[in-house]
Amino acid sequence: MKVKNRKDARQLKRYRIRKKISGTVERPRISVFKSNKYFYVQIIDDVNGKTLASSSSKTLKLKDLNIETATKVGKDLVRKMKELKIENVVFDRSGYIYHGKIKAFCETLREEGIKF
């Protein structure tokens, strides 16, 4: 695949990351997606091909996409993870740089006791 723009470059990084990680029942994968308006996260069991839980700034009705929004989405996801008794996960940054919103989201998960 030839890199034509930033989106294609991120997709290439995403494919390289996904070759190396996979979510299981004991240790599901957390996948992150950012659009221009919203921040989405999912907990995925790749073995069975099922989404166990999800959260987004859209479902929480948060207007701005900033670090505070990522933190609130992280807290909502942690609440759902505690209901499902999930403590260990694999993090899939989906080709995004570990900086800003992604970093704030991860730090929120770690503060709440999630291990990855």
LOMI-463109 format. One line per field, with one value per residue: x negated, y, z of N, C-alpha, C in turn; residue number from 1; residue in one letter. Coordinates in steps of 0.2 Angstrom, whole numbers, plus 5000, padded with zeros to 4 digits. Example, Ala and Ser with C-alpha at 12.3 -4.5 7.8 and 13.67 -1.06 7.14 Angstrom:
BEGIN
n.px	c(4934,4936)
n.py	c(4972,4989)
n.pz	c(5039,5035)
ca.px	c(4938,4932)
ca.py	c(4978,4995)
ca.pz	c(5039,5036)
c.px	c(4934,4936)
c.py	c(4984,5000)
c.pz	c(5039,5039)
nr	c(1,2)
rest	c(A,S)
***
This chain:
BEGIN
n.px	c(4996,4997,4992,5002,5008,5011,5020,5019,5006,5008,5017,5008,4999,5009,5012,4999,4998,5010,5006,4998,5005,5019,5035,5041,5053,5049,5041,5046,5046,5043,5049,5047,5054,5053,5063,5066,5075,5079,5075,5071,5072,5069,5071,5065,5067,5057,5056,5068,5074,5082,5089,5087,5090,5093,5090,5092,5089,5100,5111,5111,5115,5106,5099,5087,5071,5059,5045,5051,5063,5059,5055,5067,5074,5065,5068,5081,5080,5072,5081,5090,5082,5079,5091,5091,5081,5068,5051,5038,5031,5027,5020,5025,5019,5023,5015,5013,5004,4996,5001,5008,5025,5026,5016,5021,5033,5028,5020,5031,5037,5027,5026,5038,5036,5035,5025,5013)
n.py	c(4994,5011,5026,5040,5050,5057,5049,5037,5034,5032,5021,5011,5010,5006,4993,4986,4986,4979,4966,4961,4961,4954,4952,4942,4931,4932,4943,4956,4967,4984,4996,5011,5025,5041,5054,5069,5075,5066,5054,5037,5021,5004,4988,4973,4956,4946,4933,4927,4936,4947,4962,4968,4979,4996,5014,5031,5048,5053,5045,5049,5062,5073,5088,5094,5089,5085,5084,5082,5077,5064,5059,5058,5049,5038,5035,5031,5020,5012,5010,5002,4991,4986,4981,4970,4963,4965,4967,4966,4971,4973,4986,4994,5006,5010,5016,5029,5042,5041,5052,5067,5066,5052,5048,5054,5046,5033,5035,5038,5026,5018,5025,5021,5008,4998,4986,4986)
n.pz	c(5000,4995,5003,5003,5009,5026,5032,5026,5030,5044,5043,5038,5049,5059,5054,5055,5069,5073,5068,5078,5090,5099,5106,5119,5129,5142,5142,5134,5120,5119,5108,5100,5092,5084,5078,5069,5077,5088,5100,5101,5109,5111,5119,5114,5111,5102,5099,5099,5091,5096,5102,5118,5127,5125,5123,5120,5116,5109,5113,5126,5125,5124,5119,5115,5108,5117,5129,5141,5138,5133,5145,5152,5144,5146,5160,5160,5152,5161,5171,5165,5162,5175,5179,5170,5176,5171,5171,5166,5150,5133,5124,5110,5100,5087,5077,5080,5087,5103,5113,5119,5118,5117,5126,5138,5140,5142,5154,5162,5163,5169,5182,5187,5189,5179,5171,5158)
ca.px	c(5000,4993,4994,5003,5009,5010,5025,5016,5001,5011,5019,5002,4997,5014,5011,4993,5000,5014,5003,4995,5009,5025,5039,5044,5058,5046,5037,5048,5042,5047,5048,5048,5055,5055,5065,5065,5080,5080,5070,5074,5068,5072,5068,5066,5064,5055,5056,5075,5077,5088,5088,5090,5093,5091,5091,5090,5091,5107,5116,5111,5117,5101,5099,5080,5066,5052,5042,5056,5068,5056,5055,5074,5075,5062,5071,5087,5078,5070,5087,5093,5077,5080,5097,5090,5075,5062,5045,5032,5033,5022,5022,5024,5020,5025,5010,5013,4998,4998,5000,5014,5031,5025,5012,5026,5037,5024,5019,5037,5038,5022,5028,5044,5034,5034,5018,5011)
ca.py	c(5000,5017,5031,5046,5056,5055,5044,5031,5032,5029,5014,5006,5009,5002,4986,4984,4985,4973,4960,4959,4960,4951,4951,4936,4932,4934,4949,4959,4972,4991,4999,5018,5029,5048,5057,5076,5077,5062,5049,5031,5016,4997,4982,4968,4949,4944,4925,4926,4941,4951,4968,4967,4985,5002,5020,5036,5055,5054,5043,5053,5069,5078,5092,5096,5084,5087,5079,5081,5072,5057,5057,5056,5042,5033,5034,5028,5013,5008,5008,4996,4985,4984,4977,4964,4961,4965,4971,4966,4972,4974,4992,4995,5013,5011,5020,5036,5044,5040,5059,5071,5062,5045,5047,5055,5041,5028,5037,5037,5018,5016,5027,5017,5001,4993,4984,4984)
ca.pz	c(5000,4995,5007,4999,5014,5033,5034,5023,5034,5050,5042,5038,5056,5062,5051,5058,5076,5073,5067,5084,5096,5099,5112,5121,5134,5148,5141,5128,5117,5119,5102,5100,5086,5085,5072,5070,5082,5093,5103,5102,5112,5112,5122,5109,5111,5095,5098,5097,5087,5099,5106,5125,5129,5121,5125,5115,5117,5106,5118,5133,5123,5125,5112,5112,5108,5120,5134,5146,5135,5133,5152,5154,5140,5150,5166,5158,5150,5167,5175,5161,5163,5182,5179,5167,5179,5167,5174,5161,5143,5128,5121,5102,5098,5080,5073,5083,5092,5110,5115,5120,5120,5118,5133,5144,5140,5145,5161,5166,5164,5174,5188,5189,5191,5174,5169,5151)
c.px	c(4996,4996,4995,5005,5009,5015,5022,5010,5003,5014,5014,5000,5002,5013,5005,4995,5004,5012,5000,4999,5016,5029,5042,5050,5055,5043,5040,5044,5046,5044,5050,5049,5057,5057,5064,5070,5080,5074,5073,5070,5072,5068,5070,5063,5063,5056,5063,5078,5082,5085,5091,5093,5090,5093,5089,5093,5098,5112,5117,5114,5112,5099,5091,5076,5060,5050,5047,5062,5066,5056,5062,5076,5072,5065,5077,5085,5076,5076,5090,5088,5078,5086,5096,5084,5069,5057,5039,5034,5026,5024,5020,5025,5022,5021,5010,5007,5000,4996,5007,5020,5030,5021,5017,5030,5034,5022,5025,5038,5033,5024,5034,5042,5034,5027,5018,5004)
c.py	c(5006,5022,5038,5052,5053,5049,5037,5029,5029,5022,5009,5005,5004,4994,4983,4982,4979,4966,4957,4958,4957,4951,4944,4937,4935,4941,4952,4965,4978,4994,5006,5021,5036,5050,5065,5079,5073,5057,5043,5026,5010,4992,4976,4961,4946,4937,4924,4931,4945,4957,4967,4973,4991,5008,5025,5043,5057,5051,5046,5060,5074,5081,5093,5090,5086,5082,5077,5076,5065,5055,5054,5049,5037,5031,5030,5021,5009,5006,5002,4990,4982,4979,4970,4961,4960,4969,4971,4966,4973,4981,4993,5003,5015,5016,5027,5036,5044,5047,5062,5066,5055,5044,5049,5049,5035,5029,5036,5030,5016,5018,5023,5010,4996,4992,4983,4986)
c.pz	c(5000,4999,5003,5004,5021,5035,5031,5028,5041,5049,5041,5045,5060,5060,5055,5066,5077,5072,5073,5090,5094,5105,5113,5126,5140,5148,5134,5126,5117,5113,5103,5093,5087,5078,5073,5076,5088,5095,5105,5105,5112,5115,5117,5111,5104,5094,5096,5093,5089,5103,5113,5128,5125,5124,5120,5118,5114,5110,5124,5131,5125,5119,5110,5112,5110,5125,5139,5144,5135,5140,5154,5150,5144,5156,5165,5156,5156,5171,5172,5162,5170,5182,5175,5170,5175,5170,5170,5154,5139,5125,5114,5101,5091,5076,5075,5087,5099,5113,5115,5122,5122,5125,5139,5145,5144,5152,5165,5168,5169,5181,5191,5191,5186,5172,5161,5150)
nr	c(1,2,3,4,5,6,7,8,9,10,11,12,13,14,15,16,17,18,19,20,21,22,23,24,25,26,27,28,29,30,31,32,33,34,35,36,37,38,39,40,41,42,43,44,45,46,47,48,49,50,51,52,53,54,55,56,57,58,59,60,61,62,63,64,65,66,67,68,69,70,71,72,73,74,75,76,77,78,79,80,81,82,83,84,85,86,87,88,89,90,91,92,93,94,95,96,97,98,99,100,101,102,103,104,105,106,107,108,109,110,111,112,113,114,115,116)
rest	c(M,K,V,K,N,R,K,D,A,R,Q,L,K,R,Y,R,I,R,K,K,I,S,G,T,V,E,R,P,R,I,S,V,F,K,S,N,K,Y,F,Y,V,Q,I,I,D,D,V,N,G,K,T,L,A,S,S,S,S,K,T,L,K,L,K,D,L,N,I,E,T,A,T,K,V,G,K,D,L,V,R,K,M,K,E,L,K,I,E,N,V,V,F,D,R,S,G,Y,I,Y,H,G,K,I,K,A,F,C,E,T,L,R,E,E,G,I,K,F)
***
